């Protein structure tokens, strides 16, 4: 597999390690130092692009990949106002876009477990639901894309919740996400179902970034030769 890495930060380098260990080839590495090279993408003939850049450049990066008819896997967050447009570009160019706010197998199983728990607890309104996320201090967006996706999964199963808010609820139908930043934390997400009598807590703790990189690499292998828009639930069959 020939891979173009669009974004060569910590995640890009972690994915590179996994790819090289599996005897794949990194044909292009795009960073802030050589951004113009992405315009010549076809010259490098990648089978797939893996995009972990910055929110302000992600849509343009994805657009270029798709217009070159190269499938792209993206894990950058805080750009989802353009997601529908990116999905349309994938269809229009007969190629594929794979997006996930988190590529960890454990996190995506955590989403499914939380949705199931919320479905059960939807009948017991004495439980107030909230989400807490803790990430490393270098993470720019808050709340994280993972926390937002988790909140959306919960809200879909809780008829008394309509939207999420950061730190404080403005109305009873809001689900609160609290976002904390601590040095050296790859990512911790906790859901609390809290009543006066007791609390039910579900937590996912990332021990390293390797799990995220493995998931993105697996998605890159899976998406080749596919057309359309895909997420982790498609690849994992959840």
Buried (B, 14 or more C-beta within 10 A) or exposed (E): BBBBBBBBBBBBBBBBEBBEEEEBEBBBBBBEEEBEBBEEBEEBEBBBBBBBBBBEBBBBBBBBBBBBEBBBBBBBBBBBEBBEEBBEBBBEBEBBBBBBBBBBBBBBBBBEBBBEBBEEBBEEEEBBBBBBBBBBEEBEBBBBBBBBBBBBBBBEBBEEBEEBBEEEBEEEBBBBBBBEEEEEBBBBBBBBBBEEEEEBEBEBEBEEBBBBBBBBBBBBBBBEEBBBBBBBEBBBEE
